[in-house]
Amino acid sequence: MTPRRSHTKSRNGCGLCKQRRVKCDEGGPPCNNCTTRGLECFYAAPAPSQRAPSQSRSTKGGSSSLESPLPSHRRPSAPSPSSTQDLDDQGAPSINTPSRSATGRRELELLHRWHTKTSLSFSPVLADQFQDFAVEAAIKHDYLMDFILAFTSLHQASETSDHRSAVAYFQCSLRYQNMAMPAFRNALQSVDASNCDAVFAAALLMMATSITSAFLPLNDGDEPKSVAERIILILNFLKGTSSVTEVCQPWLAQGVFAIIFSLQQSEPVEQDQMRLAPQILKDLNDKTVHEKDLHGIYESEIDKLEFCMKNKKSLAIPWLSQVSTEFTVELQQRMPMALMVLMYWGVIMCQLDDIWWAQYAGKRIVEQSSTDLLRTGTEWHEATKWAMAQIGLS
């Protein structure tokens, strides 16, 4: 038997190759794999081609000067002029044009988009808070800055027609999400009056980011997931947002987000046709679910949706974080009635004007749920086609 060749496992590959668990040529950024797939290559540590000669192996073609893979707001401060900068004839540091990395330009692009578009369509009620306060607080709290950049990257990806560019923005968002979470978890351990507004803003962005990420069809390496699987993946994030709100509420009511707790006006769903939705679901529950306890589980969730539709439609957003464990189990098993209730939640999300991510996710939920339900028995078809018609699907 031919002896197996020994090899040395490298830990210097790019971040995307590590995530996909494929061999990286370590020649980037960008490496050949990322170049072929049109992805934005990044390294968690300086790539081999960026290291000083004494720290790297010899490579063909020599070394090149490449940007730092770390986001610019996370990079260490520049070394002092006395140690690295050139001096002029009088021995003072020479004034040269500073270099601008592609990462720095990307973050400026994202922050500009956040200020002029994304923050304004995140939540009409909280537009001022997210446009101004969130950025100001993000200067002090890196996790909030990362969530702002992650969410804005998704917004850009959702409106980018070129697939390769959209994938690049999507991967950029995932990196910012990954960087935000450790610091955010630490902040949750010590919430007080000084940081509760930043923590709450980050929690809302995390919720919207997790919902949108689940339905952007840009993760080429993933196997297709059902709508139920996608929802289950984000449930923990949504429930976490509800917990943060409970912890922060005493301070929030006195701070920049106090407007949330002072809004009392009614905001029902306006379309007359939409008001039929709860009764359609209740009739279907009566017709198809004969086990008493299970019937009650579905009726409870339908009642919550009906309350949102009659009183304040924006309350539909946190509905998913408040569903019962029993309903979640039914959803995991992809039971038709659970999918039907979820699809009607998606229809309500589509009614949330000026909240782009809710409308985006709602439409994808209806599209994917309806595909599954139309493959089941004919008793589900009429209610499914009604939901599709409400958002312009035929």
N, C-alpha and C positions, 0 to 999 in steps of 0.2 A: 504494500500500500504506500502510495506516495505521501510523504509527510506533509502536513498542512503548513503552508508558509506563514511565518510569523509576521505580524504587522503592528505598527504603533498607532494607537487610537489618538486622533487629533482632537483637541478641544478648541481649535481656533477657527472653526467654520462660522459662517454668517448666521444671524439669528433666524432667518426664515428656513434655511436648510436644517438647522437644529430642530425647529418646530415640525418640519415635515419628515425629519429623520432620514435624510438622504445625504450622500457624500458631497461635501463642498470642496471646490478646488482651492479655496482660501485666497483667491487672487484679487478679491475685490476690496472695497465695493466699486462696481458691482461684480459679483462672481458670475460664472458662466450660467449657472442654473437660473439665477434671478434675471440675467440678461435675456435668456431664452423665453422665460415666462412673462417678461415685461413687468417685474416687480421691483419695488424700491428696496434695494439691498442695504442691510445694516449689520454692524458688528457690536456685540456687547462689550468687547475690548478691542484695542487697536488691531486691525487686520495685519497679517504677516507682511503685506506689501507696504504697511505704514510704519513698521518698527524701525528703530535704528539698526544699522548694520550689525552691531554687536549683539542684538537681541533676536535677530531673525536668521532663517536659513537663506542661503543664496538662491535666487530665483532668476529665471531667464528674463531678459529685457530690463533688468534694473528695477529701481523703485520709483514711485511717483508720489507727488504731493497731493493728498486727498483730504477731504473734509473730515472733521470729527464725526463719528457715528452718533454721538449723544445729541439729543435735542439741545438747542442753544441755551434755553433757560435753565438747563441742568449742568452745563459745562462748568468746570472749575475756573476761577478767575485767572486771567493771564498772568504769567510770571512778571516779576518786577522789571522795569526797564533796565536797571543796572546789570541784570544778569543775562539778558537776551537781546536787547535792542541795539541797533547800530548807533554810533555816536557821531555827531557832526564835528566840524573842525574845532569848536570850542569845548568839546567834551560833553555836550548836552545830547539827550536822546533825539535822534532825527525824527521828523514828523513825516511819516509815510501814509499813504492811503490804506486804511485798514481793510483786511480781506473780508469778504462776505461769503459764508458757506451757503450751499444749497439748502441745508437744513434751516439756517436762519431766515432765508428768504421764504421758505415754505411756511414757517411759523408767522412771519409778517403777513403773508397772504391769508392764512387761516384767521388770524386776529382781526384783520380788516374785514373779512367775510362775517366773522362773528359780530362785529360792531355794527355793520351796515345791513345785515340780513338775518343771520341765524338766530341771534338773540331776540330779534323782533318777532320771529315766528316760532319761538320756543313756547311761549305762553303770553297771549296778549295782555293778560292781567299783570304779569310780572315783567313786562318788557323793559321798563326803566331799571328795575333791580338787576336784571341780567345784563343789560347793555353796559351799565356803569359800575354798580357796586361789585358785581362778580369779578370783573377784570381787576378792579382795585384790590379786592381781597386776594385774588390769585397771585398778586405780586408777593404776598406774604405766605401763601399756602400753595406749595408746589402741586399737591394733589388736585386742587381746584383748577389750576392752570392746565394740568394734564387732561382733566375731564372736559374742559372747554375745547381744547385742541382736538381731543378724540371725537367729541360730538360734532364739531364743525367739519372735521374730515369726513364723517359719515354724510353730513348734509351735502358736501361737495360731491362725494361719490354717488349719491342718489340722483344728482342732476347732471352727471358727466356722461355724455353719450359714448365716448370712446371707452371700450371695455378695459383696455390695458391701463389707461389712466385711472379709471374708476377703481380697479383692483389695487392700484398703488395707493390711492387715498384710503381705501378700506384697510389695507395692511398698516398704513400709518396710524389709523385710528386704533387698531389692535395694540400697537406698541405703546401708545399713550395710555390706553386702558390698563395694560399690564404694569406700567410704571406708577400709575396713580394708586392702585389698590393697596400696596403695603403701607404707604404713608397714610392713606385714608383709614385703614383699619386701626392704625396707631392713634389717629385723631379721635376715633370713636371711643377709645378707652378713657379719654379725658375731656369730654364735652363740657363746656361751661359758657358763661355769658360772653367771654372774649372770642370764642371761635364757633359758637353755635350757628351763626348765619352762614359762615363759609362751609361748615359741615352740611348744613341743610341744602345749600345750593349744589354742593357736590353730590349729595344723595339724589336730588332731582335729576341732575345730569346723568348720573349713573343709571337711573331707571330708564330714562329716555334712550340712552346709548345702548343699553342691553336689549331693549325692545327692538330698536331699529337694526342693530347688528344681526339679530336673529333672522331677519327677513330680507336682508340685502343678499341677492343671489350672486355673490362675488367670491366666495371662498372655494376656489376651483378644486382644491385638494380634498374637500369634504364630500362624503357620500350624501346624497339628497336625504333630507329629514322631513318627516311628516309635520303638519302644523302642530299636532299635539306634542311631538317631541321637542319642537322649537319652544313652545310655551313652557313646558316643564323645565327646560334648561334655564329660563330666565326667572322662574318663580321665586327662587331664593333672593335674587337681587330686588325684586319688587317687594317682597315681604320685609327685606332689610330697610327699604325706604320708609315703609310704614313705621317700623320701630324707631328709626331716627327722628321722624316727625313727633312721635310720642315723647321721646327723651328731650327734644329741643323746644317743645311747645311753650313752656313757661317763659323762656327767653325770647322766642320768636315773636310772641305777641307784643313785645316791647321794642322790637328792632325793625330793620328795613323790610322784613317780610310780614309785618303786622297786618298789611292789607288783606292777606289771605283770611284772617280770622274776623275781619270787619265786613266782608262782603256778605250781604244778606239777601240781595235781590234774587228773584227767581230767574232761571235760565233754562226753560224746558226745550226739548226738541220741537222745532217749529213745524216740520212737515206733518200734515194730517195723516198721510199714509204710514209714517213711522210710528204713530201712536198705536197702530194695530199690532206692532211687534210683540208686546207682552202677551196679548191674548192668543196670538198664533202659537207662541211657545207653550202656553198653558194648555191649549187644546191638544197640541201634539203630545205633551206630557201625559195628559189624561188618556189619550188614545193608545200610546205605545208602552208606557211604563206602568205595570200592574202591581209591582211589589211596593207595599205601603211606605216603608222607610226610604227606599230609593226615590219614590215619587216625591216625598217630602224634601229630600236633598235638592232635587232639581227645582222644585217650586220655590224654595228659599232663595236660590241664586237668581231665578227669574224675577222674584219680588224686588231684589236689590237693583236689578237693571231697570225695572219699571220705576222705581223711586228716582233714579238718575234721570230718566227720560221726562218725568213729570215735574221735577224740581230743579235740578241743576245738571245739565248734560256733561259738564266737565268732571263731575264725580265718577263718570264712567272710567276715567283713567286708572284710579286706584282700585277699581272693582276686582281686577284679577288678583291683586295682592291680598284680598280679603275672602277669597273663595274657601270653602271648607276643605278639610283633608279628604273627606269622602268624595267630593266632587273631583278633586285632583286625581284620585285613584281611577275614577270613571274616565277621566280625560286620558290618563296614561294608557288605559286599555282601549282607547279610541272608540268608545261607545257612541253610537249615532246621536243620542240625545245630548250628551256632553258636547260633542262637536257642533251640534245645532245651536246650543246656548252660546258657545264660544263664537260662532260665526255671527250671531246677532250682536254680540258685544263689538265685533269688528265693524258691523254696520253703524253702530252708534259712534264709534271712534271716527268714522268717516264724516260724521256730521260736525266734528269739532273744527270749525272754520279758523283759519290762520294758525293752526298748530300742525305744521307740516309733517312731523314725525308720527303723530297720532293718525293722521289721514293715510300716511304711507303704510304704516303697519296694519291699520284696519283693512285697507284694500287687499293687502297680501293675505291676511287671515281669511277674508271672504273668498278670495280666489282659491286658496288651497283647501279650505274646508268644504267648499261647494264641490270641488273635484272628487273628494272622498265620498261625500254624501250622495252624489248622483250615481255612484257605483253601488249603493246599497239598495234596499227595497224601495218600491215606488211610493210608499207612504211618506217618504222624506222629500220627494221631488218638488211638490208644490211649495212647501215652506222654503226650500232651498232656492228655487227660482225667484220667489218673492224677494228674498234677501239680495240676490244678485241684481235684480232690477233696481233696487234702491241706490246702488252705487254705479249704475250704468253698465253692468255686465250682461251679456246676452247668453 
